[in-house]
Amino acid sequence: MPLTAILCFATGQGPAQSQTPVPKADTQSWNDIQLAIPLGKKVDFVIQGTLRIGDNLIQPVDGRWGAGWVFKLNKYLSVNPFYFHREAKPPNGRPESEDRLTLGATVRFPVGKFTISERNWFERRWRQPQVDAWRYRNAVLIEHPFKIGKKQFTLGVGDEVFYDWSLHGWVRNRFATGVSHAFNKHFTLYVYGMRQSDGRTRPGDINIIGTQMRFRM
């Protein structure tokens, strides 16, 4: 069953549009599962799936899956081409679908006990019913390790901005803070809180509770 049909069924709405407008703000839960398969010392093949629960944590509103590669050019720089497919249905809104190609590079370097990373992504988005578009994303993340007892954790604080060529402007900002813990060399859990501000999209202003489960073979 296509993701769009699942989302429509879960919301209890068919293709017909509700008269209630799509809300400007929402509270959502974003849940990612990522599997990295090493293809060598400097190349990983990555598979990722995402489910987002919205409408104030009541129903699924967004599902996506993707695959790509991470090329570790050296200990500071990595490049990651990626493909995503997305199906969504905002609360009271129309079904949406998207195919996305991403080419990105991440610079990561230590500063004392901190680690700073900067990620730059260029995305080509083929969308329905919206127009196709190019988008640029720049994210900066600062991480610091800490311990609780004998357990090692990492605190992260980051911000990401979006430029959309179809709207000719900086349209979105995401600020997040979270904690990650590597249970072993194969599994890391990242839990975070995020605030998205976006005056062009509905819902655009979103409070997010998120989890990311990262598996490595």
Number of C-alpha atoms within 10 A of each C-alpha: 5 7 17 20 17 17 22 20 12 15 18 9 17 14 11 9 12 13 8 9 11 17 16 14 19 20 17 22 23 21 17 17 16 20 19 20 15 15 12 9 8 13 18 19 17 19 19 18 18 16 17 20 19 23 20 15 16 14 19 24 26 22 22 19 17 18 17 18 19 21 18 17 11 9 10 12 16 18 19 19 17 19 18 18 17 19 22 24 24 22 24 17 21 18 22 16 19 17 17 18 17 18 16 18 18 19 16 17 13 13 8 7 8 14 15 17 17 18 18 16 18 17 19 16 19 17 16 14 11 11 9 15 15 17 19 18 18 17 18 18 18 18 20 16 15 13 9 7 6 7 10 13 17 16 18 20 18 18 18 18 17 18 18 16 14 11 12 9 11 15 17 19 20 18 17 18 17 18 19 20 16 15 12 9 9 12 15 16 15 19 16 18 17 21 17 21 19 19 14 12 14 17 21 18 21 21 19 22 20 18 19 18 16 17 18 15 9
